[in-house]
Amino acid sequence: MLLALVMECRPILAEFRQPNNLGFLMICTEDFSPNCNDFKNSDDCKNSDNFIKNSDDYCDLFAQKIVENSITDVVFDLHLLVDWDARRTLESDYPDYIGEVLFSYEPEWGFEFHEALREAAWSSQRALESFSEHHGPAVTWLYRLYFKNFSRGFLGERARFASFARDLIAKGVRVWALGNASQEWIDCARATCPILGEINGVSASCESHLRKPNIMIYRDFLSKNGLNASSTVFVELDLRSLKTAQRIDCAFAKLFTL
């Protein structure tokens, strides 16, 4: 989730795979230069420095490649399209170091642990009750305030990826969103992120009770929407999906940059 916060200002590595039973899979992570060999016949790649800096042109080029390869559907991770940061919920009330008391990582029974349960369809009240059983009243108060100010964490859509999605739609490609999210998160995202109302559909883990990187959330999504895996691209934001793809017999892999 936190990786999505920096994706618009850092280069992104993407691995483009065609698994035998999952179709094309684009795995995106951070800090990697684009592979110009993938588009070596394009004028955009004659100057590597210009190519790296001109990310909008690269998105246009990738959209063109999607059309040329008869891709019918592109599925973005929800957090690529929605500008969300949990820390915004507390920043108006407390300095960052206080917020970190809540948001700092704990392997069990911490903030991320309970957010994962909410993404698997736990209610906020159930998560808060469980959290309070494992933390003192001060930290529990921060978690309660997080829920009270939840909508403050949303700042609309991520311009780069929303623009990319619209470009694909204009080219006749169906666009979807799939990701780990609670029902409350989805409701706020829909209210603040126009692109979610323009694409073909939005699916979240709270609906299927399956969370990425469980391979079944992908299979369930494809089946529910009647998509052909061999003509579908999944655009991800971290390596968890790569680990999922490694469990599938991939036909080939390529590197791309969004």
C-alpha positions as CSV (number, residue, x, y, z in Angstrom):
1,M,0.0,0.0,0.0
2,L,2.7,2.5,1.0
3,L,4.6,1.9,-2.3
4,A,1.7,3.4,-4.2
5,L,2.4,6.8,-2.5
6,V,5.7,7.2,-4.2
7,M,5.0,5.7,-7.6
8,E,4.2,8.9,-9.3
9,C,7.6,10.5,-8.6
10,R,9.9,7.5,-9.1
11,P,10.8,5.3,-12.0
12,I,8.9,2.0,-12.0
13,L,10.0,-1.5,-13.0
14,A,7.4,-3.6,-14.7
15,E,7.7,-7.2,-15.8
16,F,5.4,-8.2,-18.6
17,R,4.6,-11.9,-18.5
18,Q,2.3,-14.2,-20.4
19,P,1.4,-17.1,-18.1
20,N,-0.1,-20.1,-19.6
21,N,-3.4,-19.8,-17.7
22,L,-3.4,-16.2,-16.5
23,G,-2.7,-14.3,-19.7
24,F,-0.4,-11.3,-19.7
25,L,0.8,-10.1,-16.3
26,M,2.5,-6.8,-15.7
27,I,4.3,-6.7,-12.4
28,C,5.4,-3.2,-11.4
29,T,7.9,-2.2,-8.8
30,E,10.2,0.8,-8.2
31,D,13.6,2.1,-9.2
32,F,14.4,0.5,-12.6
33,S,15.3,2.0,-15.9
34,P,13.1,1.2,-18.9
35,N,14.2,-1.5,-21.3
36,C,14.3,0.3,-24.6
37,N,15.0,-2.9,-26.5
38,D,11.3,-3.7,-26.2
39,F,10.6,-0.7,-28.4
40,K,13.9,-0.4,-30.3
41,N,12.1,0.5,-33.6
42,S,10.4,3.5,-32.0
43,D,11.7,7.0,-32.3
44,D,11.1,7.5,-28.6
45,C,13.9,5.1,-27.9
46,K,16.6,6.6,-30.0
47,N,17.6,8.8,-27.1
48,S,17.5,6.9,-23.8
49,D,17.7,10.0,-21.6
50,N,14.7,11.6,-23.3
51,F,12.9,8.3,-23.2
52,I,13.3,7.8,-19.5
53,K,12.1,11.4,-18.7
54,N,9.1,11.3,-21.0
55,S,6.9,8.9,-19.1
56,D,3.7,10.1,-20.7
57,D,5.1,9.2,-24.1
58,Y,6.1,5.8,-22.7
59,C,2.6,5.2,-21.5
60,D,1.3,6.0,-25.0
61,L,3.8,3.6,-26.4
62,F,2.8,0.8,-24.0
63,A,-0.9,1.5,-24.8
64,Q,-0.1,1.1,-28.5
65,K,1.7,-2.2,-27.7
66,I,-1.4,-3.5,-25.8
67,V,-3.6,-2.8,-28.9
68,E,-1.1,-4.4,-31.3
69,N,-1.0,-7.5,-29.2
70,S,-4.8,-7.9,-29.2
71,I,-5.1,-7.3,-25.5
72,T,-8.8,-6.7,-24.7
73,D,-8.6,-6.0,-21.0
74,V,-6.3,-4.2,-18.6
75,V,-6.7,-4.6,-14.9
76,F,-5.0,-2.0,-12.6
77,D,-4.4,-2.5,-9.0
78,L,-6.8,-0.2,-7.1
79,H,-4.0,1.6,-5.3
80,L,-2.4,2.7,-8.6
81,L,-5.6,4.6,-9.5
82,V,-6.5,6.0,-6.1
83,D,-4.4,8.6,-4.2
84,W,-4.6,7.2,-0.7
85,D,-2.4,7.6,2.4
86,A,-3.4,6.3,5.8
87,R,-1.2,8.9,7.5
88,R,-3.3,11.8,6.3
89,T,-6.0,10.7,8.7
90,L,-4.0,11.8,11.7
91,E,-1.7,14.5,10.3
92,S,-4.1,17.3,11.2
93,D,-4.3,16.2,14.8
94,Y,-0.9,14.9,15.7
95,P,2.7,15.2,14.5
96,D,4.1,12.4,12.4
97,Y,6.0,10.8,15.2
98,I,2.7,10.3,17.1
99,G,1.1,8.8,14.1
100,E,4.0,6.3,13.7
101,V,3.0,4.8,17.1
102,L,-0.1,3.5,15.2
103,F,1.3,3.0,11.7
104,S,4.7,1.4,12.6
105,Y,4.9,-2.2,11.5
106,E,4.0,-5.1,13.9
107,P,4.1,-8.7,12.7
108,E,0.9,-9.5,14.6
109,W,-2.1,-7.6,16.0
110,G,-0.8,-4.2,14.7
111,F,-2.3,-1.7,12.2
112,E,-1.4,-3.5,9.0
113,F,-2.5,-6.8,10.5
114,H,-6.0,-5.5,11.3
115,E,-6.2,-3.6,8.0
116,A,-5.6,-6.8,6.2
117,L,-8.5,-8.4,8.1
118,R,-10.7,-5.5,7.1
119,E,-9.7,-6.0,3.5
120,A,-10.9,-9.6,4.0
121,A,-14.3,-8.2,5.0
122,W,-13.9,-7.6,8.8
123,S,-16.0,-4.6,9.9
124,S,-14.2,-1.5,11.3
125,Q,-15.9,-2.2,14.7
126,R,-14.7,-5.8,14.8
127,A,-11.1,-4.6,13.9
128,L,-11.2,-1.9,16.6
129,E,-12.3,-4.4,19.2
130,S,-9.6,-6.8,18.3
131,F,-7.0,-4.1,18.2
132,S,-8.0,-2.9,21.7
133,E,-7.4,-6.4,23.1
134,H,-3.7,-6.2,22.1
135,H,-2.9,-2.5,22.7
136,G,-3.3,0.1,25.4
137,P,-5.9,2.9,25.4
138,A,-3.6,5.5,23.9
139,V,-2.8,3.6,20.7
140,T,-6.4,2.3,20.5
141,W,-7.5,5.9,20.6
142,L,-5.3,6.6,17.5
143,Y,-6.9,3.7,15.7
144,R,-10.4,5.0,16.6
145,L,-9.4,8.5,15.3
146,Y,-8.1,6.9,12.1
147,F,-11.6,5.5,11.4
148,K,-13.2,8.8,12.3
149,N,-11.0,10.7,9.9
150,F,-10.9,7.9,7.3
151,S,-12.0,10.0,4.3
152,R,-9.1,12.5,4.9
153,G,-6.8,9.8,3.5
154,F,-8.1,10.2,0.0
155,L,-7.0,12.9,-2.5
156,G,-8.7,11.8,-5.6
157,E,-7.2,9.9,-8.5
158,R,-3.5,9.4,-9.4
159,A,-3.2,11.6,-12.5
160,R,-0.6,9.5,-14.3
161,F,-2.4,6.2,-14.1
162,A,-5.9,7.6,-14.5
163,S,-4.7,9.3,-17.7
164,F,-3.2,6.0,-18.9
165,A,-6.5,4.2,-18.1
166,R,-8.4,6.8,-20.1
167,D,-6.1,6.5,-23.0
168,L,-6.7,2.7,-23.1
169,I,-10.4,3.2,-22.9
170,A,-10.2,5.6,-25.9
171,K,-8.3,2.9,-27.8
172,G,-11.2,0.4,-27.2
173,V,-9.5,-1.5,-24.4
174,R,-11.7,-2.5,-21.5
175,V,-10.2,-1.3,-18.2
176,W,-10.8,-2.7,-14.7
177,A,-9.5,-2.3,-11.1
178,L,-8.8,-5.1,-8.7
179,G,-7.1,-4.8,-5.3
180,N,-7.0,-5.3,-1.6
181,A,-9.5,-2.9,0.1
182,S,-12.2,-2.8,2.7
183,Q,-15.8,-1.8,1.8
184,E,-15.3,1.6,3.5
185,W,-12.2,2.2,1.4
186,I,-14.0,1.3,-1.8
187,D,-16.9,3.7,-0.9
188,C,-14.5,6.6,-0.2
189,A,-12.5,5.8,-3.3
190,R,-15.6,5.9,-5.5
191,A,-16.6,9.2,-4.0
192,T,-13.3,10.9,-4.6
193,C,-11.8,9.1,-7.7
194,P,-13.7,9.8,-11.0
195,I,-11.8,7.2,-13.0
196,L,-13.4,4.4,-11.0
197,G,-16.8,5.4,-12.4
198,E,-15.4,5.4,-16.0
199,I,-13.9,2.0,-16.1
200,N,-15.7,-1.3,-16.8
201,G,-15.6,-2.5,-13.2
202,V,-14.1,-2.4,-9.7
203,S,-13.5,-5.5,-7.6
204,A,-12.0,-5.5,-4.0
205,S,-10.8,-8.2,-1.7
206,C,-13.6,-7.5,0.8
207,E,-16.1,-8.9,-1.8
208,S,-14.4,-12.2,-2.4
209,H,-12.7,-12.6,1.0
210,L,-9.6,-13.2,-1.0
211,R,-6.5,-11.0,-0.8
212,K,-3.7,-10.5,-3.2
213,P,-1.3,-12.2,-3.8
214,N,-3.7,-15.3,-3.5
215,I,-3.9,-16.6,-7.0
216,M,-7.6,-17.4,-6.4
217,I,-8.5,-13.7,-6.4
218,Y,-7.2,-13.4,-10.0
219,R,-9.1,-16.5,-11.1
220,D,-12.2,-15.4,-9.3
221,F,-12.0,-12.0,-10.9
222,L,-11.5,-13.4,-14.4
223,S,-14.4,-15.9,-14.0
224,K,-16.8,-13.4,-12.5
225,N,-16.3,-10.9,-15.3
226,G,-16.1,-13.4,-18.1
227,L,-12.6,-12.3,-19.2
228,N,-10.3,-14.2,-21.4
229,A,-7.0,-14.7,-19.5
230,S,-4.9,-14.9,-22.7
231,S,-5.9,-11.3,-23.6
232,T,-5.8,-9.7,-20.2
233,V,-3.0,-7.6,-18.6
234,F,-2.7,-7.1,-14.9
235,V,-0.9,-4.0,-13.8
236,E,0.5,-4.4,-10.3
237,L,2.3,-2.1,-7.8
238,D,4.6,-4.5,-5.9
239,L,6.5,-7.8,-5.9
240,R,3.7,-9.8,-4.1
241,S,2.0,-10.3,-7.5
242,L,5.3,-11.4,-9.0
243,K,5.6,-14.1,-6.4
244,T,2.1,-15.2,-7.4
245,A,3.1,-15.3,-11.1
246,Q,6.1,-17.4,-10.3
247,R,3.7,-20.2,-9.2
248,I,2.3,-20.2,-12.7
249,D,4.1,-21.6,-15.8
250,C,5.0,-18.4,-17.6
251,A,5.6,-18.5,-21.4
252,F,7.9,-15.4,-21.4
253,A,8.8,-12.3,-19.5
254,K,9.7,-8.7,-20.6
255,L,10.5,-5.5,-18.8
256,F,8.4,-2.4,-19.2
257,T,8.2,1.0,-17.5
258,L,5.0,3.0,-16.9
